Structure formats: structure tokens, C-alpha cells
């Protein structure tokens, strides 16, 4: 069952049905738990390939020097750090994340890297962004949309804060295309990943949720349709690594 098929008073938290109002708190607990091991989490989930996906995601973005960019679910700063070279010293990067622990990790990491100018950190909900209309040239969200309770609202907000002609980009785990690979992928996700989470982070449950959240996320064509319904023009996607992840793109007409 996908997001659009949920009853209005419930939603999914992994494979569990929970009251809609509870999901934000439950997701927050997961990411507060894994914040200190976020890079480890992504390495375990993607076998380290997430770093390549992120570089490609940024390298193919519609962005130039001097642009103002909003990176949602960007707490640890991975995407913003890569975007810094694209926007240059005259550009501005806003890191938005609903989770304060993740945002603090990102701020500390950016400071350690010497990236202290041109960055702003805002704790915010993607469903109700605290920014004026037409504020950004580019809005990105990497590995965060599947954890948003109301994805349609988040997509509408991304469109609202974009300038005309601006681009939105979503990098997210998606639906694997090759049937022969699916059993191996499922085995890694549901058998190996939680055990690695327990071994390295002492937290099997959070890693179990993350694996389940991937399966409940709308697949490629459905997310494209959701972007179109939100008002994005020229919505489309590109599969990476056989659909393990996909980059969805839309524009503000």
C-alpha cells in the first residue's frame, strides 16, 4: 500500500500502520538514534555507493554560481558540501532538517571542514517550509522524502519556494528493476542490514525501519505522477544502479 492509499487518520511507519500524528515523532526518534552514525548507516545500506550517487546528483543539478539553494533533510551536510563548489562564494546554501540532532551533526561537520560562510541552518518541517514564495533557485532532498509523513504537501512546498524556472531534485531509494536481483537486495535489506546495525551501532530496530521505509516509498512512476500533481513541469526521473535509487526532477513553470 502506498502513501496515496492510506486512510487519512493513519500512515505507515515502515510496515506498521500508525496514527498520522505519531509518524513525525517516531521518525525523529530513529534519526536522533542514528545521527552520530549517519555515514555508517548509508554505507551499510548502499555498500558505500551512496557517495557516488550523491556526487552525480549534485553534478547534474541545474545550479550556477551565485544561486540560492535549499537542501532539505540535509542535516549532515553531505549534499550542501558538494553544492558549495557549484554556487561559489556568492551563493547561499540553506540546510533544512526537521531533526535537531541531525542538523547539529551537519553544522559541526561543515565547521570542521572550514565551511562557515554562505551556510544557514534551519530546523524545519518539509511540509510547512518557513520561507517566502520564490526564494530558491534549486531545492534538493536526498534520502529524506520517504520519511516525510505527507509527501504531497512537501512537494507542493518545494514548488512554492522555488523561483520560476527553478529546479527541484529528489534522490531516493526506489524500486529495483531487475527481477533476478530483488531476492539478493531483500536479503541484504532485511537480514543483513539490521544485524550490521546491531553490530556497529547497537540499534537493529532503526535499521529495520529504514529498510522497510524504502519498500513503502512510492516507486518511480508513482513519484513522478505525484510531482506532476503537485504542479511541477517536465517531471521525470533517472534510475541509478538498476533502480536501487532514482533521481526525480521537476521545474517551476
N, C-alpha and C positions, 0 to 999 in steps of 0.2 A: 504494500500500500504506500503510495507516495504522498507527498505533502498536501497536494491539492485534494486528495480523497479523505482527509482527516475530518472527523466530526469537529465542529467549531470549539467545543469545550475541552478537547483533548488533542494531544500531538504525540509524536514519537520521541523517545529518548533511547537511542539505539533501537532495540527490538521491543522495548517496553512502551505501553501506552501510559501517558502521564497527563495530569491536568495541564492545560496550556500555560497557566501562570507559574507552574513549577519548573518548566524546562530551563529557563534562564538561570535559575539558582543551581540546578543540577549540573548544567554545562559549566557554570562558573566554578563549581567545586572540582570538576575534572581538571580544568586548566590551571586552577590555583595549585592543584596537586602536581601537575607535570611541568609547571613553568620553569623550574630550575633544570629540568632535563629535556627541554623542548627540542634541541638539536638531536639529542639521543632518540627521542620519540620519532622524529621524522626519519632519522637514519634507519631505525628498526622497521618502520612502516614501508619505506621505499628502497631499502638496501643501499642507501646513500645517494640514490639517483635524484632525490628532491633538489639537490644543489644545481644539477644540470637543468632541470625543469624550470627552476626559478630564474636562472640566467637567461634562458631562452624567452621566458615570459616577459622579462624586462627588456631584453634586446629587441623584441618585436613590437614593443609598445609604441603608440603614437604619442611621442613626447619630445620636447626640444628644450634647449637652454632657456631659462627664464620662466618656465611653466610652473604652475602651482598644482601640486599633486596630493591627493588624499589616498592613503593606504589603510584600508580597513582591515580589522583583525591583524594588524601589523605590529603587535606588541613587541616581538623580539627584534624587529628592525631589519630582518633579512632582505626584504624587498626594498625598503627605503634606502638601505646602504647601497644596493645595486643601482637604484634610480638616481642617487646623488650625482654620479658622473654624467648622467643624461641631462639633468636640469641645471647643473653648474652652480656657481656661486650666487648667481642672480635668481635662481629658482627657489621654491619653497616646498618643503615636504611636511605634511601633517600625518602623524601616526595616530590612528584612531583604534582603540580597542576597548571592549566592554569590561575586560578583566584587568583590575589594577595590578595584580601580581605580574601578569604578562607584560604590561606596559612598563613597569619598573625594571624588569629584566632588559627590555629593549633600550630604555634610556641609559641604563648602566653600560650596556654593550656599546652603544653609539658613543658614549663618553670615552670609554676605554679605547675605541678606535680613533679618537680625536675628532669625531664628527659632532661638533657642538653648535655650529652655525647653520642656519637655514632649516632647522627642525623644530617642530612643535608637537607636543604630546597631549592628546585629548582622550579622556576616558568617556566613551560614548556608546550608545546603542545604535547599531546599523539601521534599525527600524525607524528611528526618530533622530536623525542627524542634527546637531546643533549648529548648522552652518546655513548662511543665506543661499537663496537660489543662485545658480550660475556662478559658483565660487571657484570651480576647479577645471583645469584643462584635461585632467586624467584622474579617474578613480579606479583603484585596484583592490582586489580582495583575493588573497591566496590561502587556500586551505582553511577558510573560515565560514563560507556561506552555508555549508552543510550543518553548522552548529547554530545557525540563526533560527529562532522559532518561526517567525513569519518572513519567509524568503521573498514573497511577493512585495511586502512592504519595504524590505531592504532594497530590492531592485528599483522600486519607484523612487526611493530616497536617493539612490545613486544617480538616477537620471535627473532628479530635481536639482542636485547641487552641481551638476555638470554645466559648463558653458556650451552654447550652441556650437556644434562641430566637435565637441569633446568626446573622448572615448572612455568606455568602461571595460575593464578586463577582469575575468574571473578565472583563477587557476584552482582546480578542484579535482580530487579523486572522482573517477567516473565509472562507467560500465565497460569492463573488459570485453573486447570484441571476439577474440579467438576462443572457440569452444574448447579446444584442447588444453588451453592454458588455465581455464577457470578452476578446475579442481586443484591445481597447484597453488593458485592465488588464494583460494578459500582455505586451504590447509595452512598456508603461511599466516593468513589473517586471523584465523580462529583457533589454531592450535599452537603455532609457534610464537606469534606476537604477544599474546597475554603472558606466556611463560617467560619470554625475554623481558617484558615489562616488570614481572615479579622479580626476576633475577637482578636486573640492572637498576630498577627504580623502586622496588618494593611496592609495586602498585599494578597488580594484574587487572583489576576491575576497570580502571581508566582506559587501559589499552584495549580491553574487550569492548568497551563502549565505542572507542574510536573506530574499531573495525566494523562494528555494527552500523555506525553512523554513515559510513561510506556506502553500505548497501542500501540504506534508506534514502540516500540523496537522489534527486531526480537525475535520470540518465541524460545523455547528450541532447537528444531531440526534444525531450520534455523541458529541459532548462532553456534551450533556445526559444521554445514557444512561450515560456514564462517571461523571458526578456522582451519578446515581441509584445506580449500582453501588457507589460509594464510601460511600453511606449518607445522602446529602443528601435532605431532604424538599422538596417543592414546587420541584424543579429546573425551570428554564425559561430562556428567552433572548429578547432583543430585538435585532433587526438594526438597524444604523445604516448610513446611506449605501448602501442596497441590498445589505447583507451584506458589504461590504468589511471591516467589523468587526462583532462581536456582543458583547453583554454577557450573560454567563451568570450566573445567580443560584441559590443554594441555601441552605437553612436547616438548622440542627441541631435536630432534633425533641426 
